Amino acid sequence: MSERKRYVATESDEQYYWERVRRNLGWLGDAVEEQKERQLKLKNAVIGIAGVGGIGGATAERLVRMGVQNLKVADPDTFEVSNINRQFGATIDTVGRNKAEVVAEAVYNTTRDVNIEVYPEGITEETVDEFFEGCDYVLDKIELYEIEARYTLHRAFRRSERCQFMMLTPVFGHRTFFFKWTRDSMTAEEYFGVPEGEEMNEKNAEQLISRFIPEMPDYPRRPTLDEWFIKNQECPIFAGTPPLAQGMLASRLGQAITGLDQLPGAVPLPVTPGYAMLDTQKWVAKTVEGQWW
């Protein structure tokens, strides 16, 4: 196990912070006081990101650029060559290095006025409550088939008194789905329906995919996709789609932190088992409420 790392803000000049985020302010309210009040909510929020691969790592960077100053990042995996097509931090020079450590280093060096705590061991029973400590929001970006780690994360969320909600945004083909967990929503164990402790065989993989992809794309053909998802238990990813999920995830989370999602006319994100979906191939965007199967 790698030694735990913490990055602490060394650039603490207030003028520097407000200069780098000033273009945010035009969309945060009409009065300067209102704008700054909302920006301070971003500044002070503590966000945990469990999994910093294709979407999680890029979202960490985007949140810091938005003005978030406190992150926790967790991932036990190391970069491999196949990650270079889409993952923030994946380069020929970082292949073989721990993802959480690489992402934290790169994000910190973007502004150097942020605090980042790194969990290179990922989400484990031993560390998950510590990971949640102080977090206002947590993003579930754990690898698709790692159901045990996902259940561990969600149980800790339900134990947490501070964390307001969790979000999960997987991408499939040209679609991204948005799932939101609250303490009143269906639990992850109920939603995914894969028995804890069982191996990820084809039956359980099929169950898992049916929940991750409530609306399966119609191209390529289903047997082709089943070869990837069910037989090989590997997720194919079109490299142009993760940035879509990253941007929408950062935008929706930012709206929640600042309260912009409570303005008249704002459309709330359904809680699980409901979901939202955006498909750039078919130009479809929608929300689905309640149980769908």
C-alpha positions in Angstrom: 0.0 0.0 0.0 1.3 3.5 -0.9 1.8 6.0 1.9 -1.1 8.4 2.3 -0.5 11.8 0.8 -2.0 15.2 1.6 -1.7 18.3 -0.5 -2.1 21.5 1.4 -2.8 24.9 0.0 0.4 27.0 -0.3 -1.1 29.8 -2.4 -3.6 31.4 0.0 -3.8 34.9 -1.3 -7.5 36.0 -1.4 -7.0 38.3 -4.3 -5.5 35.5 -6.4 -8.5 33.2 -5.6 -11.1 35.8 -6.6 -9.3 36.7 -9.7 -9.1 33.1 -10.9 -12.8 32.5 -10.3 -14.2 35.9 -11.2 -15.8 34.7 -14.5 -18.0 32.3 -12.4 -19.6 35.3 -10.7 -21.7 36.5 -13.6 -23.8 33.4 -13.4 -24.2 33.2 -9.7 -26.6 36.1 -9.1 -27.5 39.7 -9.9 -25.8 41.4 -6.9 -22.1 41.2 -6.2 -22.9 40.1 -2.6 -25.1 37.3 -3.8 -22.5 36.2 -6.3 -19.7 36.0 -3.7 -21.9 34.3 -1.2 -22.6 31.5 -3.7 -18.9 31.3 -4.7 -18.0 30.9 -1.1 -20.2 27.9 -0.9 -18.1 26.3 -3.7 -14.9 27.4 -2.0 -15.8 25.8 1.3 -17.5 22.6 0.2 -15.7 19.3 0.8 -16.2 16.8 -2.0 -15.1 13.2 -2.0 -14.5 11.4 -5.3 -14.3 7.6 -5.1 -12.7 6.6 -8.3 -10.7 9.0 -10.4 -10.5 7.3 -13.8 -12.3 8.4 -17.0 -14.8 10.8 -15.4 -13.7 11.1 -11.7 -10.3 12.5 -12.4 -11.4 15.1 -14.9 -14.3 16.1 -12.6 -11.8 16.7 -9.8 -9.9 19.1 -12.0 -13.1 20.9 -13.2 -14.3 21.4 -9.6 -11.0 22.9 -8.6 -11.2 25.3 -11.6 -14.7 26.2 -10.5 -13.3 27.2 -7.1 -13.7 24.2 -4.9 -10.8 24.1 -2.5 -11.3 20.8 -0.6 -11.2 17.4 -2.2 -10.7 13.8 -1.1 -9.8 11.3 -3.9 -9.7 7.5 -3.7 -8.6 4.9 -6.2 -6.6 1.7 -5.8 -5.9 1.2 -9.5 -2.8 2.2 -11.6 -2.9 3.7 -15.0 -2.5 1.4 -18.0 -2.1 2.1 -21.7 -5.8 1.6 -22.5 -6.6 4.4 -20.2 -4.9 7.0 -22.3 -7.8 7.3 -24.7 -10.0 9.0 -22.1 -8.6 9.4 -18.5 -7.4 12.6 -17.0 -3.8 12.0 -15.8 -3.2 9.0 -18.1 -0.1 9.6 -20.2 2.8 7.4 -21.3 4.8 8.7 -18.3 2.1 7.8 -15.7 1.4 4.3 -16.8 1.9 2.0 -13.8 1.4 4.8 -11.3 -1.5 5.0 -8.8 -4.4 7.0 -10.3 -5.4 8.9 -7.1 -1.8 10.0 -6.5 -1.4 11.2 -10.2 -4.7 13.0 -10.3 -4.1 14.7 -6.9 -0.7 15.9 -8.0 -1.9 17.3 -11.3 -5.0 18.9 -9.9 -3.1 20.5 -7.0 -0.5 22.0 -9.4 -3.3 23.6 -11.4 -3.9 26.2 -8.8 -1.9 25.3 -5.6 -4.6 26.9 -3.4 -6.4 23.6 -2.7 -6.4 20.9 -0.1 -6.5 17.3 -1.4 -6.4 14.2 0.7 -5.4 11.0 -1.2 -6.6 7.5 -0.6 -4.4 5.3 -2.9 -5.9 2.1 -1.3 -9.3 3.0 -2.6 -12.5 2.5 -0.7 -12.1 -0.2 1.9 -14.0 -1.1 5.1 -11.0 0.2 7.1 -10.8 3.6 5.5 -14.3 4.4 4.1 -15.6 6.2 7.2 -12.5 8.3 7.4 -13.0 9.1 3.7 -16.5 10.3 4.4 -15.5 12.4 7.4 -16.0 16.1 6.6 -17.5 15.4 3.1 -20.5 17.4 2.1 -21.0 15.5 -1.2 -19.5 12.2 -2.6 -19.2 11.1 -6.2 -19.4 7.4 -6.8 -17.0 6.8 -9.7 -15.9 3.3 -8.6 -15.1 0.9 -11.5 -18.2 -0.7 -13.0 -17.9 -4.3 -11.7 -16.4 -3.5 -8.3 -19.7 -4.1 -6.6 -18.3 -4.9 -3.1 -16.4 -1.5 -2.9 -19.5 0.2 -4.2 -21.7 -1.3 -1.5 -19.1 -0.4 1.1 -19.2 3.2 -0.1 -22.9 3.4 0.0 -23.2 1.9 3.5 -20.8 4.6 4.7 -22.9 7.2 3.1 -25.9 6.1 5.0 -23.9 6.2 8.2 -22.6 9.7 7.5 -24.4 12.6 9.1 -22.9 15.3 7.0 -22.8 14.1 3.4 -25.9 15.4 1.6 -26.1 13.1 -1.3 -24.1 10.9 -3.7 -24.1 11.0 -7.5 -23.1 8.4 -10.1 -22.7 9.2 -13.8 -21.7 6.3 -16.0 -21.3 6.6 -19.8 -22.2 4.1 -22.4 -21.7 4.7 -26.1 -23.0 8.3 -26.6 -25.2 8.3 -23.5 -24.6 9.4 -20.0 -26.9 8.5 -17.1 -27.3 10.4 -13.8 -28.2 8.6 -10.6 -28.6 10.3 -7.3 -28.7 8.7 -3.9 -30.2 10.3 -0.8 -31.0 8.7 2.6 -34.6 8.4 1.5 -33.9 6.8 -1.9 -33.6 3.2 -2.8 -30.3 1.8 -1.6 -27.5 0.7 -3.9 -27.9 -2.9 -2.7 -31.6 -2.8 -3.6 -31.1 -1.1 -6.9 -28.3 -3.1 -8.4 -29.6 -6.4 -6.9 -26.3 -8.3 -7.1 -26.0 -10.4 -3.9 -23.1 -9.3 -1.7 -20.2 -11.8 -1.6 -21.1 -13.5 -4.8 -18.6 -13.7 -7.7 -19.2 -11.5 -10.7 -20.4 -14.3 -13.0 -22.3 -13.8 -16.2 -25.7 -13.9 -14.4 -24.6 -11.1 -11.9 -22.9 -9.1 -14.7 -26.2 -9.2 -16.7 -28.1 -8.0 -13.6 -25.6 -5.3 -12.9 -25.6 -4.0 -16.5 -29.4 -3.9 -16.6 -29.3 -1.4 -13.7 -26.3 0.7 -15.0 -27.9 1.0 -18.4 -31.7 1.3 -18.0 -31.9 2.2 -21.7 -29.5 0.2 -23.8 -28.3 1.9 -27.0 -29.6 0.2 -30.1 -26.2 0.2 -31.9 -24.0 -1.9 -31.9 -26.2 -5.0 -31.8 -27.0 -6.4 -28.4 -24.9 -9.6 -28.9 -21.9 -7.4 -29.6 -22.4 -5.4 -26.4 -23.1 -8.6 -24.4 -19.7 -9.9 -25.5 -18.1 -6.9 -23.8 -20.3 -6.4 -20.8 -21.4 -9.9 -19.9 -18.9 -12.4 -21.3 -15.6 -10.4 -21.0 -16.9 -8.1 -18.2 -15.2 -5.1 -19.7 -16.7 -1.8 -20.4 -16.1 -0.4 -23.9 -15.9 3.4 -23.8 -16.1 5.9 -26.7 -13.5 8.4 -25.8 -15.6 11.4 -26.7 -18.3 10.7 -24.2 -16.6 10.9 -20.7 -16.0 14.7 -21.0 -19.8 15.1 -21.5 -20.5 13.3 -18.2 -17.7 15.2 -16.5 -19.0 18.6 -17.5 -22.6 17.8 -16.6 -21.7 16.3 -13.3 -19.6 19.3 -12.3 -22.4 21.6 -13.5 -25.1 19.8 -11.6 -23.0 19.4 -8.4 -22.1 23.1 -8.6 -25.8 24.0 -8.9 -26.6 21.9 -5.8 -23.7 23.5 -3.8 -24.7 27.0 -4.6 -28.5 26.5 -4.5 -29.0 27.3 -8.2 -30.9 24.1 -8.5 -33.6 25.5 -6.3 -34.3 28.5 -8.5 -37.8 28.7 -10.2 -37.8 26.7 -13.4 -34.9 24.4 -12.3 -35.6 20.7 -13.0 -34.6 18.5 -10.0 -32.5 15.4 -10.6 -34.6 12.3 -9.8 -33.4 10.0 -7.0 -32.7 6.4 -7.5 -34.4 4.3 -8.9 -35.2 7.3 -11.1 -32.5 8.7 -13.4 -31.7 11.3 -16.0 -30.2 10.6 -19.4 -28.6 12.5 -22.2 -27.9 11.0 -25.6 -25.8 13.1 -28.0 -26.4 10.7 -31.0 -30.2 10.9 -30.8 -30.3 14.4 -29.2 -32.5 13.1 -26.3 -32.4 14.5 -22.8 -34.9 13.4 -20.2 -35.6 12.5 -16.6 -37.3 9.3 -15.5 -39.1 9.2 -12.1 -39.5 6.1 -9.9 -39.1 2.4 -10.5 -38.7 1.7 -14.2 -38.4 -2.1 -14.4 
